[in-house]
Amino acid sequence: MEEWMKTVFYLAVGALLVCSVVVLAQDKSETRRVDRRERRQQRRIEQGVKSGELAPHEARKLERRESKIERDKAKAKSDGKVTPAERRKLNREENRTSRAIYRKKHNNRTDENPRGR
């Protein structure tokens, strides 16, 4: 019976070590959600250009916003850890850009109709 308890103890300690290594090995600078949103918004911009919903100058402005988010993300990751405050800031920027994409795609401005009339 004592040998069995030692085995269980060692298995429990081993499992605990494995779990702690996994937790420590996780990258604290992951920005998967931001990356996914950037890709999605990029597709929305491209689709708007193809369909004519976005005029070229609107698309350029949106692209600049996306570039700024990319720079801010790189800055947040530069110290090896993206803090919750940095994540909130990136998310807020993504939200604003998403709304801007929607507004610009639905403002009736195109190459043929630059004033939206």
The first five atom37 places (N, CA, C, CB, O) and aatype in JSON, in Angstrom:
{
  "aatype": [12, 6, 6, 17, 12, 11, 16, 19, 13, 18, 10, 0, 19, 7, 0, 10, 10, 19, 4, 15, 19, 19, 19, 10, 0, 5, 3, 11, 15, 6, 16, 1, 1, 19, 3, 1, 1, 6, 1, 1, 5, 5, 1, 1, 9, 6, 5, 7, 19, 11, 15, 7, 6, 10, 0, 14, 8, 6, 0, 1, 11, 10, 6, 1, 1, 6, 15, 11, 9, 6, 1, 3, 11, 0, 11, 0, 11, 15, 3, 7, 11, 19, 16, 14, 0, 6, 1, 1, 11, 10, 2, 1, 6, 6, 2, 1, 16, 15, 1, 0, 9, 18, 1, 11, 11, 8, 2, 2, 1, 16, 3, 6, 2, 14, 1, 7, 1],
  "atom_mask": [
    [1, 1, 1, 1, 1],
    [1, 1, 1, 1, 1],
    [1, 1, 1, 1, 1],
    [1, 1, 1, 1, 1],
    [1, 1, 1, 1, 1],
    [1, 1, 1, 1, 1],
    [1, 1, 1, 1, 1],
    [1, 1, 1, 1, 1],
    [1, 1, 1, 1, 1],
    [1, 1, 1, 1, 1],
    [1, 1, 1, 1, 1],
    [1, 1, 1, 1, 1],
    [1, 1, 1, 1, 1],
    [1, 1, 1, 0, 1],
    [1, 1, 1, 1, 1],
    [1, 1, 1, 1, 1],
    [1, 1, 1, 1, 1],
    [1, 1, 1, 1, 1],
    [1, 1, 1, 1, 1],
    [1, 1, 1, 1, 1],
    [1, 1, 1, 1, 1],
    [1, 1, 1, 1, 1],
    [1, 1, 1, 1, 1],
    [1, 1, 1, 1, 1],
    [1, 1, 1, 1, 1],
    [1, 1, 1, 1, 1],
    [1, 1, 1, 1, 1],
    [1, 1, 1, 1, 1],
    [1, 1, 1, 1, 1],
    [1, 1, 1, 1, 1],
    [1, 1, 1, 1, 1],
    [1, 1, 1, 1, 1],
    [1, 1, 1, 1, 1],
    [1, 1, 1, 1, 1],
    [1, 1, 1, 1, 1],
    [1, 1, 1, 1, 1],
    [1, 1, 1, 1, 1],
    [1, 1, 1, 1, 1],
    [1, 1, 1, 1, 1],
    [1, 1, 1, 1, 1],
    [1, 1, 1, 1, 1],
    [1, 1, 1, 1, 1],
    [1, 1, 1, 1, 1],
    [1, 1, 1, 1, 1],
    [1, 1, 1, 1, 1],
    [1, 1, 1, 1, 1],
    [1, 1, 1, 1, 1],
    [1, 1, 1, 0, 1],
    [1, 1, 1, 1, 1],
    [1, 1, 1, 1, 1],
    [1, 1, 1, 1, 1],
    [1, 1, 1, 0, 1],
    [1, 1, 1, 1, 1],
    [1, 1, 1, 1, 1],
    [1, 1, 1, 1, 1],
    [1, 1, 1, 1, 1],
    [1, 1, 1, 1, 1],
    [1, 1, 1, 1, 1],
    [1, 1, 1, 1, 1],
    [1, 1, 1, 1, 1],
    [1, 1, 1, 1, 1],
    [1, 1, 1, 1, 1],
    [1, 1, 1, 1, 1],
    [1, 1, 1, 1, 1],
    [1, 1, 1, 1, 1],
    [1, 1, 1, 1, 1],
    [1, 1, 1, 1, 1],
    [1, 1, 1, 1, 1],
    [1, 1, 1, 1, 1],
    [1, 1, 1, 1, 1],
    [1, 1, 1, 1, 1],
    [1, 1, 1, 1, 1],
    [1, 1, 1, 1, 1],
    [1, 1, 1, 1, 1],
    [1, 1, 1, 1, 1],
    [1, 1, 1, 1, 1],
    [1, 1, 1, 1, 1],
    [1, 1, 1, 1, 1],
    [1, 1, 1, 1, 1],
    [1, 1, 1, 0, 1],
    [1, 1, 1, 1, 1],
    [1, 1, 1, 1, 1],
    [1, 1, 1, 1, 1],
    [1, 1, 1, 1, 1],
    [1, 1, 1, 1, 1],
    [1, 1, 1, 1, 1],
    [1, 1, 1, 1, 1],
    [1, 1, 1, 1, 1],
    [1, 1, 1, 1, 1],
    [1, 1, 1, 1, 1],
    [1, 1, 1, 1, 1],
    [1, 1, 1, 1, 1],
    [1, 1, 1, 1, 1],
    [1, 1, 1, 1, 1],
    [1, 1, 1, 1, 1],
    [1, 1, 1, 1, 1],
    [1, 1, 1, 1, 1],
    [1, 1, 1, 1, 1],
    [1, 1, 1, 1, 1],
    [1, 1, 1, 1, 1],
    [1, 1, 1, 1, 1],
    [1, 1, 1, 1, 1],
    [1, 1, 1, 1, 1],
    [1, 1, 1, 1, 1],
    [1, 1, 1, 1, 1],
    [1, 1, 1, 1, 1],
    [1, 1, 1, 1, 1],
    [1, 1, 1, 1, 1],
    [1, 1, 1, 1, 1],
    [1, 1, 1, 1, 1],
    [1, 1, 1, 1, 1],
    [1, 1, 1, 1, 1],
    [1, 1, 1, 1, 1],
    [1, 1, 1, 1, 1],
    [1, 1, 1, 1, 1],
    [1, 1, 1, 0, 1],
    [1, 1, 1, 1, 1]
  ],
  "atom_positions": [
    [[0.82, -1.19, 0.0], [0.0, 0.0, 0.0], [0.87, 1.26, 0.0], [-0.94, 0.0, 1.21], [0.54, 2.23, -0.68]],
    [[1.94, 1.25, 0.72], [2.82, 2.4, 0.8], [3.47, 2.69, -0.56], [3.89, 2.17, 1.86], [3.64, 3.85, -0.93]],
    [[3.83, 1.67, -1.29], [4.43, 1.82, -2.61], [3.44, 2.47, -3.58], [4.89, 0.46, -3.16], [3.82, 3.29, -4.41]],
    [[2.2, 2.11, -3.46], [1.14, 2.68, -4.3], [0.99, 4.18, -4.02], [-0.2, 1.94, -4.04], [0.81, 4.96, -4.95]],
    [[1.05, 4.59, -2.78], [0.91, 5.99, -2.4], [2.09, 6.81, -2.93], [0.81, 6.12, -0.88], [1.92, 7.96, -3.34]],
    [[3.29, 6.21, -2.91], [4.45, 6.9, -3.47], [4.27, 7.14, -4.96], [5.74, 6.1, -3.22], [4.59, 8.21, -5.47]],
    [[3.75, 6.13, -5.65], [3.52, 6.25, -7.09], [2.53, 7.36, -7.38], [3.02, 4.91, -7.66], [2.75, 8.18, -8.28]],
    [[1.45, 7.4, -6.64], [0.43, 8.43, -6.84], [1.03, 9.81, -6.55], [-0.8, 8.18, -5.93], [0.78, 10.77, -7.27]],
    [[1.82, 9.9, -5.49], [2.45, 11.16, -5.14], [3.37, 11.66, -6.26], [3.24, 11.01, -3.84], [3.32, 12.83, -6.64]],
    [[4.2, 10.76, -6.78], [5.12, 11.15, -7.84], [4.38, 11.52, -9.13], [6.11, 10.02, -8.12], [4.78, 12.44, -9.85]],
    [[3.31, 10.82, -9.41], [2.51, 11.17, -10.59], [1.88, 12.56, -10.41], [1.42, 10.1, -10.83], [1.84, 13.34, -11.36]],
    [[1.39, 12.85, -9.22], [0.78, 14.14, -8.96], [1.81, 15.27, -9.07], [0.13, 14.15, -7.56], [1.54, 16.31, -9.66]],
    [[3.0, 15.04, -8.51], [4.07, 16.04, -8.6], [4.48, 16.24, -10.06], [5.29, 15.62, -7.74], [4.7, 17.37, -10.49]],
    [[4.58, 15.15, -10.81], [4.94, 15.24, -12.23], [3.89, 16.02, -13.02], [0.0, 0.0, 0.0], [4.23, 16.86, -13.85]],
    [[2.61, 15.75, -12.75], [1.54, 16.48, -13.44], [1.59, 17.96, -13.1], [0.17, 15.89, -13.08], [1.38, 18.81, -13.96]],
    [[1.85, 18.26, -11.85], [1.95, 19.65, -11.42], [3.11, 20.36, -12.12], [2.12, 19.73, -9.9], [2.97, 21.51, -12.54]],
    [[4.23, 19.69, -12.24], [5.38, 20.27, -12.94], [5.07, 20.53, -14.41], [6.6, 19.35, -12.82], [5.41, 21.58, -14.95]],
    [[4.42, 19.57, -15.04], [4.07, 19.73, -16.45], [3.14, 20.93, -16.62], [3.4, 18.45, -17.01], [3.34, 21.74, -17.52]],
    [[2.14, 21.04, -15.76], [1.2, 22.16, -15.84], [1.9, 23.5, -15.62], [0.07, 22.0, -14.81], [1.62, 24.47, -16.33]],
    [[2.8, 23.56, -14.67], [3.49, 24.82, -14.41], [4.42, 25.2, -15.57], [4.29, 24.73, -13.12], [4.56, 26.38, -15.88]],
    [[5.04, 24.23, -16.2], [5.89, 24.51, -17.36], [5.05, 25.06, -18.51], [6.66, 23.24, -17.81], [5.46, 26.0, -19.19]],
    [[3.88, 24.47, -18.72], [3.0, 24.93, -19.79], [2.56, 26.37, -19.52], [1.76, 24.0, -19.91], [2.56, 27.19, -20.44]],
    [[2.19, 26.68, -18.3], [1.75, 28.03, -17.96], [2.89, 29.02, -18.15], [1.23, 28.09, -16.51], [2.69, 30.11, -18.69]],
    [[4.07, 28.67, -17.71], [5.21, 29.58, -17.84], [5.64, 29.75, -19.29], [6.38, 29.07, -17.02], [6.17, 30.8, -19.66]],
    [[5.42, 28.73, -20.11], [5.86, 28.78, -21.5], [4.91, 29.57, -22.38], [6.02, 27.39, -22.04], [5.25, 29.91, -23.51]],
    [[3.71, 29.87, -21.89], [2.77, 30.63, -22.7], [3.32, 32.01, -22.99], [1.41, 30.73, -22.01], [3.9, 32.67, -22.12]],
    [[3.12, 32.42, -24.22], [3.62, 33.72, -24.65], [2.68, 34.81, -24.15], [3.75, 33.78, -26.2], [1.51, 34.86, -24.53]],
    [[3.19, 35.68, -23.29], [2.38, 36.75, -22.73], [2.16, 37.88, -23.73], [3.03, 37.3, -21.47], [1.4, 38.8, -23.47]],
    [[2.82, 37.8, -24.86], [2.67, 38.86, -25.85], [1.73, 38.46, -26.98], [4.03, 39.24, -26.41], [1.71, 39.11, -28.02]],
    [[0.97, 37.4, -26.79], [0.06, 36.96, -27.84], [-1.01, 38.0, -28.1], [-0.57, 35.62, -27.47], [-1.57, 38.59, -27.17]],
    [[-1.28, 38.21, -29.35], [-2.32, 39.14, -29.75], [-3.18, 38.48, -30.83], [-1.72, 40.47, -30.26], [-3.49, 39.09, -31.85]],
    [[-3.55, 37.23, -30.58], [-4.32, 36.5, -31.59], [-5.62, 37.19, -31.96], [-4.62, 35.11, -31.1], [-5.97, 37.27, -33.14]],
    [[-6.33, 37.7, -30.96], [-7.62, 38.34, -31.24], [-7.42, 39.58, -32.12], [-8.32, 38.73, -29.92], [-8.19, 39.8, -33.06]],
    [[-6.4, 40.38, -31.82], [-6.12, 41.57, -32.61], [-5.72, 41.17, -34.02], [-5.01, 42.43, -31.95], [-6.16, 41.78, -35.0]],
    [[-4.88, 40.14, -34.14], [-4.45, 39.66, -35.46], [-5.65, 39.22, -36.29], [-3.45, 38.49, -35.31], [-5.75, 39.54, -37.48]],
    [[-6.55, 38.48, -35.65], [-7.73, 37.98, -36.36], [-8.62, 39.14, -36.82], [-8.54, 37.01, -35.44], [-9.13, 39.13, -37.94]],
    [[-8.8, 40.13, -35.95], [-9.62, 41.29, -36.33], [-8.96, 42.08, -37.44], [-9.87, 42.2, -35.11], [-9.64, 42.57, -38.35]],
    [[-7.64, 42.21, -37.39], [-6.94, 42.94, -38.46], [-7.16, 42.26, -39.8], [-5.43, 43.03, -38.15], [-7.42, 42.92, -40.81]],
    [[-7.04, 40.93, -39.82], [-7.26, 40.2, -41.07], [-8.69, 40.39, -41.58], [-6.96, 38.69, -40.88], [-8.91, 40.62, -42.77]],
    [[-9.64, 40.29, -40.66], [-11.05, 40.45, -41.04], [-11.32, 41.86, -41.58], [-11.96, 40.17, -39.84], [-12.01, 42.02, -42.59]],
    [[-10.78, 42.86, -40.9], [-11.01, 44.23, -41.35], [-10.3, 44.51, -42.66], [-10.55, 45.23, -40.28], [-10.79, 45.27, -43.5]],
    [[-9.15, 43.9, -42.85], [-8.43, 44.05, -44.12], [-9.27, 43.5, -45.27], [-7.05, 43.34, -44.06], [-9.35, 44.1, -46.34]],
    [[-9.88, 42.34, -45.03], [-10.77, 41.75, -46.05], [-11.96, 42.66, -46.33], [-11.26, 40.36, -45.61], [-12.38, 42.8, -47.48]],
    [[-12.51, 43.29, -45.29], [-13.64, 44.2, -45.48], [-13.23, 45.4, -46.34], [-14.18, 44.68, -44.13], [-13.99, 45.85, -47.2]],
    [[-12.04, 45.92, -46.1], [-11.55, 47.06, -46.9], [-11.36, 46.62, -48.35], [-10.22, 47.62, -46.32], [-11.79, 47.32, -49.27]],
    [[-10.71, 45.48, -48.55], [-10.48, 44.98, -49.91], [-11.8, 44.75, -50.63], [-9.67, 43.67, -49.87], [-11.93, 45.09, -51.81]],
    [[-12.77, 44.17, -49.94], [-14.08, 43.91, -50.53], [-14.75, 45.23, -50.91], [-14.96, 43.11, -49.56], [-15.39, 45.33, -51.95]],
    [[-14.61, 46.25, -50.05], [-15.21, 47.55, -50.34], [-14.6, 48.2, -51.56], [0.0, 0.0, 0.0], [-15.3, 48.85, -52.33]],
    [[-13.29, 48.04, -51.74], [-12.62, 48.59, -52.92], [-13.09, 47.86, -54.17], [-11.08, 48.49, -52.77], [-13.4, 48.48, -55.18]],
    [[-13.15, 46.52, -54.1], [-13.57, 45.72, -55.26], [-15.0, 46.04, -55.66], [-13.44, 44.23, -54.95], [-15.31, 46.13, -56.85]],
    [[-15.87, 46.2, -54.68], [-17.29, 46.44, -55.0], [-17.56, 47.89, -55.35], [-18.16, 46.03, -53.82], [-18.64, 48.2, -55.87]],
    [[-16.61, 48.78, -55.09], [-16.81, 50.19, -55.38], [-17.44, 50.95, -54.23], [0.0, 0.0, 0.0], [-17.68, 52.15, -54.34]],
    [[-17.71, 50.28, -53.12], [-18.3, 50.96, -51.96], [-17.32, 51.94, -51.33], [-18.75, 49.93, -50.92], [-17.72, 52.94, -50.72]],
    [[-16.03, 51.66, -51.47], [-14.99, 52.54, -50.92], [-14.27, 53.25, -52.05], [-13.99, 51.74, -50.05], [-13.81, 52.61, -53.0]],
    [[-14.18, 54.55, -51.95], [-13.38, 55.32, -52.89], [-11.91, 55.11, -52.53], [-13.77, 56.84, -52.88], [-11.6, 54.81, -51.38]],
    [[-11.02, 55.27, -53.49], [-9.59, 55.05, -53.21], [-9.05, 55.87, -52.03], [-8.79, 55.38, -54.43], [-8.27, 55.35, -51.23]],
    [[-9.46, 57.13, -51.91], [-8.95, 57.94, -50.8], [-9.48, 57.43, -49.46], [-9.34, 59.43, -50.99], [-8.8, 57.53, -48.45]],
    [[-10.69, 56.88, -49.46], [-11.24, 56.31, -48.22], [-10.46, 55.06, -47.82], [-12.74, 55.97, -48.38], [-10.14, 54.85, -46.65]],
    [[-10.15, 54.24, -48.82], [-9.4, 53.01, -48.55], [-8.0, 53.34, -48.02], [-9.29, 52.16, -49.82], [-7.51, 52.68, -47.11]],
    [[-7.36, 54.38, -48.59], [-6.03, 54.77, -48.1], [-6.09, 55.21, -46.65], [-5.46, 55.9, -48.97], [-5.22, 54.86, -45.85]],
    [[-7.11, 55.97, -46.31], [-7.25, 56.45, -44.93], [-7.46, 55.27, -43.97], [-8.43, 57.44, -44.83], [-6.88, 55.23, -42.89]],
    [[-8.28, 54.33, -44.37], [-8.51, 53.14, -43.54], [-7.23, 52.31, -43.41], [-9.64, 52.28, -44.13], [-6.94, 51.77, -42.34]],
    [[-6.48, 52.21, -44.49], [-5.22, 51.47, -44.45], [-4.24, 52.13, -43.49], [-4.6, 51.39, -45.86], [-3.5, 51.44, -42.79]],
    [[-4.23, 53.45, -43.45], [-3.35, 54.15, -42.5], [-3.75, 53.84, -41.06], [-3.4, 55.68, -42.75], [-2.89, 53.67, -40.2]],
    [[-5.05, 53.76, -40.81], [-5.51, 53.42, -39.46], [-5.05, 52.01, -39.09], [-7.06, 53.52, -39.37], [-4.59, 51.78, -37.98]],
    [[-5.17, 51.09, -40.04], [-4.72, 49.71, -39.79], [-3.21, 49.67, -39.54], [-5.1, 48.8, -40.98], [-2.74, 48.91, -38.69]],
    [[-2.47, 50.47, -40.27], [-1.02, 50.52, -40.06], [-0.67, 51.03, -38.67], [-0.36, 51.42, -41.12], [0.26, 50.54, -38.03]],
    [[-1.43, 52.02, -38.2], [-1.19, 52.54, -36.86], [-1.46, 51.47, -35.81], [-2.07, 53.78, -36.59], [-0.71, 51.35, -34.84]],
    [[-2.52, 50.7, -35.99], [-2.81, 49.62, -35.05], [-1.67, 48.61, -35.05], [-4.15, 48.93, -35.41], [-1.27, 48.12, -34.0]],
    [[-1.16, 48.3, -36.23], [-0.03, 47.36, -36.35], [1.2, 47.9, -35.61], [0.31, 47.1, -37.84], [1.88, 47.15, -34.91]],
    [[1.48, 49.19, -35.75], [2.62, 49.8, -35.03], [2.39, 49.76, -33.52], [2.84, 51.25, -35.5], [3.3, 49.46, -32.75]],
    [[1.16, 50.08, -33.1], [0.85, 50.06, -31.67], [0.98, 48.64, -31.1], [-0.57, 50.6, -31.41], [1.42, 48.45, -29.97]],
    [[0.58, 47.66, -31.9], [0.7, 46.26, -31.47], [2.17, 45.89, -31.31], [0.0, 45.31, -32.47], [2.55, 45.25, -30.33]],
    [[2.99, 46.29, -32.27], [4.43, 45.99, -32.19], [5.05, 46.67, -30.97], [5.15, 46.45, -33.48], [5.9, 46.09, -30.3]],
    [[4.62, 47.89, -30.69], [5.13, 48.61, -29.52], [4.71, 47.89, -28.24], [4.62, 50.08, -29.52], [5.51, 47.77, -27.3]],
    [[3.47, 47.43, -28.19], [2.97, 46.73, -27.0], [3.74, 45.43, -26.78], [1.47, 46.43, -27.14], [4.0, 45.05, -25.64]],
    [[4.11, 44.75, -27.86], [4.82, 43.49, -27.75], [6.32, 43.66, -27.51], [4.61, 42.68, -29.01], [7.0, 42.7, -27.17]],
    [[6.83, 44.88, -27.68], [8.28, 45.1, -27.65], [8.93, 44.72, -26.32], [8.57, 46.53, -27.94], [10.09, 44.32, -26.3]],
    [[8.2, 44.83, -25.23], [8.79, 44.47, -23.94], [8.53, 43.01, -23.56], [8.26, 45.37, -22.85], [8.89, 42.58, -22.47]],
    [[7.91, 42.27, -24.46], [7.7, 40.84, -24.23], [6.37, 40.49, -23.59], [0.0, 0.0, 0.0], [6.05, 39.31, -23.45]],
    [[5.59, 41.48, -23.19], [4.32, 41.21, -22.56], [3.31, 42.29, -22.94], [4.47, 41.13, -21.02], [3.59, 43.48, -22.81]],
    [[2.15, 41.86, -23.42], [1.09, 42.79, -23.73], [0.2, 42.86, -22.49], [0.27, 42.35, -25.01], [-0.44, 41.88, -22.11]],
    [[0.16, 44.03, -21.88], [-0.6, 44.2, -20.64], [-2.09, 44.3, -20.94], [-0.11, 45.45, -19.86], [-2.47, 44.58, -22.08]],
    [[-2.93, 44.09, -19.95], [-4.38, 44.26, -20.16], [-4.74, 45.66, -20.67], [-5.14, 43.98, -18.86], [-5.63, 45.81, -21.49]],
    [[-4.05, 46.68, -20.18], [-4.31, 48.05, -20.65], [-3.96, 48.19, -22.13], [-3.51, 49.08, -19.81], [-4.68, 48.85, -22.88]],
    [[-2.86, 47.58, -22.54], [-2.46, 47.63, -23.95], [-3.47, 46.88, -24.81], [-1.05, 47.05, -24.15], [-3.81, 47.31, -25.91]],
    [[-3.96, 45.74, -24.31], [-4.99, 44.99, -25.03], [-6.26, 45.82, -25.19], [-5.3, 43.67, -24.31], [-6.87, 45.83, -26.26]],
    [[-6.66, 46.52, -24.12], [-7.86, 47.37, -24.19], [-7.67, 48.47, -25.24], [-8.17, 48.0, -22.81], [-8.58, 48.77, -26.01]],
    [[-6.48, 49.07, -25.25], [-6.21, 50.14, -26.21], [-6.29, 49.61, -27.65], [-4.81, 50.76, -25.95], [-6.91, 50.23, -28.51]],
    [[-5.67, 48.46, -27.89], [-5.72, 47.87, -29.22], [-7.16, 47.52, -29.61], [-4.83, 46.6, -29.29], [-7.57, 47.76, -30.75]],
    [[-7.91, 46.98, -28.68], [-9.3, 46.62, -28.95], [-10.12, 47.87, -29.26], [-9.9, 45.87, -27.76], [-10.95, 47.86, -30.17]],
    [[-9.9, 48.95, -28.51], [-10.61, 50.2, -28.74], [-10.29, 50.75, -30.13], [-10.25, 51.24, -27.65], [-11.18, 51.23, -30.84]],
    [[-9.02, 50.68, -30.52], [-8.63, 51.14, -31.86], [-9.3, 50.3, -32.93], [-7.1, 51.1, -32.03], [-9.77, 50.82, -33.94]],
    [[-9.34, 48.98, -32.71], [-9.99, 48.09, -33.67], [-11.49, 48.4, -33.77], [-9.78, 46.61, -33.27], [-12.05, 48.4, -34.87]],
    [[-12.12, 48.67, -32.64], [-13.55, 49.01, -32.66], [-13.79, 50.28, -33.47], [-14.08, 49.19, -31.22], [-14.71, 50.34, -34.29]],
    [[-12.97, 51.28, -33.23], [-13.13, 52.55, -33.96], [-12.9, 52.36, -35.45], [-12.16, 53.6, -33.4], [-13.62, 52.93, -36.28]],
    [[-11.9, 51.57, -35.79], [-11.62, 51.33, -37.2], [-12.76, 50.55, -37.85], [-10.29, 50.57, -37.36], [-13.13, 50.83, -38.99]],
    [[-13.3, 49.59, -37.13], [-14.42, 48.82, -37.66], [-15.61, 49.73, -37.96], [-14.83, 47.71, -36.66], [-16.24, 49.6, -39.01]],
    [[-15.91, 50.64, -37.04], [-17.01, 51.59, -37.28], [-16.7, 52.49, -38.47], [-17.28, 52.44, -36.02], [-17.59, 52.81, -39.26]],
    [[-15.44, 52.91, -38.59], [-15.06, 53.77, -39.71], [-15.22, 53.03, -41.03], [-13.61, 54.26, -39.56], [-15.68, 53.62, -42.02]],
    [[-14.86, 51.76, -41.07], [-15.02, 50.97, -42.28], [-16.5, 50.92, -42.65], [-14.45, 49.53, -42.1], [-16.87, 51.13, -43.8]],
    [[-17.33, 50.64, -41.68], [-18.77, 50.56, -41.94], [-19.29, 51.89, -42.48], [-19.54, 50.16, -40.66], [-19.99, 51.93, -43.49]],
    [[-18.95, 52.99, -41.79], [-19.45, 54.3, -42.21], [-18.99, 54.65, -43.63], [-18.97, 55.39, -41.24], [-19.78, 55.14, -44.44]],
    [[-17.73, 54.39, -43.92], [-17.21, 54.75, -45.24], [-17.78, 53.85, -46.34], [-15.68, 54.66, -45.24], [-17.95, 54.3, -47.48]],
    [[-18.08, 52.61, -46.01], [-18.67, 51.73, -47.01], [-20.14, 52.07, -47.28], [-18.56, 50.28, -46.56], [-20.69, 51.71, -48.32]],
    [[-20.77, 52.76, -46.35], [-22.2, 53.05, -46.49], [-22.5, 54.53, -46.68], [-22.93, 52.54, -45.29], [-23.64, 54.95, -46.46]],
    [[-21.53, 55.33, -47.06], [-21.77, 56.77, -47.22], [-22.07, 57.16, -48.66], [-20.57, 57.54, -46.72], [-22.13, 58.35, -48.97]],
    [[-22.26, 56.2, -49.54], [-22.61, 56.42, -50.96], [-21.53, 57.13, -51.76], [-23.88, 57.22, -51.04], [-21.8, 57.6, -52.87]],
    [[-20.31, 57.21, -51.25], [-19.23, 57.8, -52.03], [-18.52, 56.7, -52.78], [-18.24, 58.59, -51.12], [-18.15, 55.67, -52.21]],
    [[-18.32, 56.93, -54.06], [-17.59, 55.99, -54.91], [-16.73, 56.81, -55.87], [-18.57, 55.03, -55.69], [-16.7, 58.04, -55.79]],
    [[-16.03, 56.13, -56.78], [-15.26, 56.86, -57.79], [-16.18, 57.69, -58.67], [-14.43, 55.87, -58.65], [-15.86, 58.82, -59.03]],
    [[-17.34, 57.11, -59.02], [-18.28, 57.8, -59.91], [-19.08, 58.87, -59.17], [-19.22, 56.8, -60.55], [-19.6, 59.8, -59.79]],
    [[-19.18, 58.73, -57.86], [-20.01, 59.63, -57.05], [-19.19, 60.14, -55.87], [-21.32, 58.91, -56.56], [-19.46, 59.76, -54.73]],
    [[-18.19, 60.98, -56.11], [-17.25, 61.35, -55.04], [-17.84, 62.16, -53.91], [-16.13, 62.12, -55.62], [-17.28, 62.18, -52.82]],
    [[-18.96, 62.84, -54.15], [-19.56, 63.66, -53.09], [-20.69, 62.94, -52.36], [-20.09, 64.96, -53.69], [-21.25, 63.48, -51.4]],
    [[-21.03, 61.73, -52.78], [-22.07, 60.96, -52.08], [-23.47, 61.45, -52.3], [0.0, 0.0, 0.0], [-24.34, 61.27, -51.45]],
    [[-23.71, 62.08, -53.45], [-25.06, 62.6, -53.73], [-25.82, 61.7, -54.64], [-24.99, 63.98, -54.35], [-26.97, 61.98, -54.98]]
  ]
}
